[in-house]
Amino acid sequence: MPWTRLKSVRTLSRRRSRLHLDESVPAAVERLLVARGYHATTTRQIGLVGHSDADQAAFAWREQRVLLTFDWDFFEPRNVPRHRSPAIVIVDCDRRRSEDVISAVDALSQLERLAGALARRSRAVVRADGEATIWTRSLPRHAPDFRYRFDGHWPPLTWR
């Protein structure tokens, strides 16, 4: 199964996810996301610093936000119950390297340009190399439902 260009691309979506950034997300990433047009709340703003992953997820669920984090613990089903889970995006890169973070945020933007805002209970991983992996129905330890690579050209590549 090689990477291939998407043959048909849905109408481009303008709807962006409303994000909630957990405490693992540096303030510089918040500024970058706001500059890219995202509306984001942070754990610091709402007073959840030091609270559990379940509390962070519960806030994102209540406020209909996508939880964005660098923390892989959010993929663990016992930390965030699937039946009341917001969409969760893991940024998989070195958060100290600004160029990696920018590339990962760009991959998230391109993913939402292609597919729209992420739905509740979905999981996504965006990486600095422009790859985005999405689980919509299955658990992350199973094969993903979608994989895209955004290499700077349109349309993106997909794994088939």
MOTA-V958771 format. One record per backbone hydrogen bond with DSSP energy under -0.5 kcal/mol. NH is the residue of the N-H (numbers start at 1). CO is the residue of the C=O. If there is no record, write none. Layout:
<<NH & CO> <NH & CO>>
This chain:
<<4 & 158> <6 & 156> <13 & 113> <19 & 17> <19 & 39> <20 & 66> <21 & 41> <22 & 20> <22 & 68> <25 & 22> <26 & 24> <29 & 26> <30 & 26> <31 & 27> <32 & 28> <33 & 29> <34 & 30> <35 & 31> <36 & 32> <37 & 34> <38 & 33> <39 & 17> <40 & 38> <41 & 19> <43 & 21> <46 & 42> <47 & 43> <47 & 44> <48 & 43> <49 & 43> <51 & 48> <56 & 52> <57 & 53> <58 & 54> <59 & 55> <60 & 56> <61 & 57> <62 & 58> <63 & 59> <64 & 61> <65 & 60> <66 & 18> <67 & 65> <67 & 87> <68 & 20> <68 & 66> <69 & 89> <72 & 70> <74 & 71> <75 & 72> <76 & 73> <77 & 75> <79 & 76> <80 & 76> <84 & 81> <85 & 82> <88 & 122> <89 & 67> <90 & 88> <90 & 124> <91 & 69> <91 & 89> <92 & 90> <92 & 126> <93 & 91> <95 & 93> <97 & 94> <98 & 96> <100 & 97> <101 & 97> <102 & 98> <103 & 99> <104 & 100> <105 & 101> <106 & 102> <107 & 103> <108 & 104> <109 & 105> <110 & 106> <111 & 107> <112 & 108> <113 & 109> <114 & 110> <115 & 111> <116 & 112> <121 & 85> <122 & 119> <123 & 135> <124 & 88> <125 & 133> <126 & 90> <127 & 131> <128 & 92> <130 & 127> <132 & 148> <133 & 125> <134 & 146> <135 & 123> <136 & 134> <142 & 139> <145 & 134> <146 & 134> <148 & 132> <149 & 157> <150 & 130> <151 & 149> <157 & 149> <158 & 4> <159 & 147> <160 & 2> <160 & 158>>
